[in-house]
Amino acid sequence: MRTTLALESGYWGNVGHGVGAIILYAIVGLALMLVGFYAIDVTTPGPLRKMVAAGNPNAVVVTASGMVSMALIVVLAIYSAGGKLAEGLIASAIYGLVGIVAQVISVRILEWVVGLDIGALLKADQYSVNSLVVAAAHVGIGLVVAFAVL
């Protein structure tokens, strides 16, 4: 018995398009995560990058939650584009930037209302459960923005 493997016409073109889309979305996602990181860094006391590199646990928790929330926004912007590459890339960039602004403002307001000293929290060498409040705010705002995209 002989079996022949036959690929549909245009198969490799579709694979190439998919690989290209992955690369472009990864670039946009990485750029947004870097912009998001620097937005958090600029709006919090102290050099956040150094605190994360030093392993300050609260700085790591807050930064990680910011990155997860940015990823949520990008993922749902991609999903909402319905397979249209150009529209998806543009929507991801726009919604990502709006999400960054919304997160920074919302989290700073929450810290003020709750009375958190974010500078001291991020610089602390010991883990504090208060970092979870800030992390939850990042993820929560990320979810709100992400679902608003849909």
N, C-alpha and C positions, 0 to 999 in steps of 0.2 A: 504494500500500500504506500502510495507516494503522497506527501502533503506539500502543498506549495504555500509559502508565506506571501501574501499579497497585501500591500499597503494601499490605502485609498489615495486617490489623486489629491495632491496638495498636503499630504501628511507632513512632510518635512518642512514645508512652509509654515504650517500651523505650529510645529514644534519650535521653529526658529522665532516665530512671533511670541510664543509663550516664554521662551528663554529671554528674549529681549525685554518683555514686560517685567519679568522677575528682576532683571538687572536694573531697569529704570525705577521701578517701585522701591527697590532696595536703596538706591541712591537718594530718592526723595525722602524715604523713611529715615535714613541715616542723617540726612541734612536737617530734617525736622527735629530729630532727637538731639542733635548737637545744638541747634538753636534753642530748643526747650531747656537743655542743660544750662546753657549760658544765660538764659532768661532767669532761671532759678538762681544761678550763681550771682548775677548782677543785683537781684532783688533781695538777697539775704546777706546778712553781715558775714564778713570773712571770706577767704578764698575757698569756695566749695570744693573745687577740684583737689586742692591740697588736703582738705579734711577727708574726702573720700579716699584719696590715695593713702592717707595715714591710717585708714581703717576706723575712723570715728563711726561707731555703730549707728548713731541717729542720722548722721549725714548720709550714710549708705542707704538706710531705710527710706529717707525722704527722696533721695535721688532715684533710687530704683523704682519707687512708686510713680515718680514723674515720668520715667521712661516707659513704664507699662501703660500709663494713661495716654501718652503720645501714640504708642503702638495701637491702642484701641481706636483712636481717632483715625489713624491712617488706614487700618484694616477696614473699618466701616465705610470710609470714603472710597476705597478700592471696590468694595462690595457693591456700593450704591451706583457705581459707574456702569454696572451691567456688562462688563467686558469691553467697553469702549476705552481704549488705552489713553488717548490724548485727554479725553474728558476726565478719566480717573486720575491721571497725573496732576492735572490742573486742580481738580477738586481736592485731592489729597494735600496739595501744597497750601491752598487757600484755607481749607478747614483746619489743617494742622496749625497754621499761623494764628487763626482766630482762637483755636483751642489753647495755644500757648498763652495768649493774652488773657483769655478767660481764666485759665488755671492760676496764673501768677496773681491776678487781681483777687480772685476768689479766695485763694489760700492765704494771701496776706490779710484779707479782711477777717477770715476765720481765726487766724492766729491772734489778731487784735481783739476780737470779740471774746475769745476764750481766755485771753491774757497770757499767751505763750511768749516767752522770750526765745524767739527762734535762733538768735545768735548764740546764746548760751546752750541751747538744746543741741545745735549742730556741732558745737565745739567740744561738748562733753565726751570724756573718754569712756563713760559708762552708758550702757543702753538705758533709755527711758521710754516708758510706755507712751509718753506724750508724743513721741515720734510717730506712733500709730495714728494719732488724730490727724497729723499733717499728711501722712501717707494716705489715709482714708479720704481726705479732702482732695488730694491729687487724683486718685482713682475715681472718686465720685464725680468730680467735674469732668474728667476724661470720658466717663460713661455718658454723662448728660450731653456733652458736645458730640460724641460719637453717634448717639442715637438721634440727635437732632439732624445729623447728616442724612439719615434715612428718610 
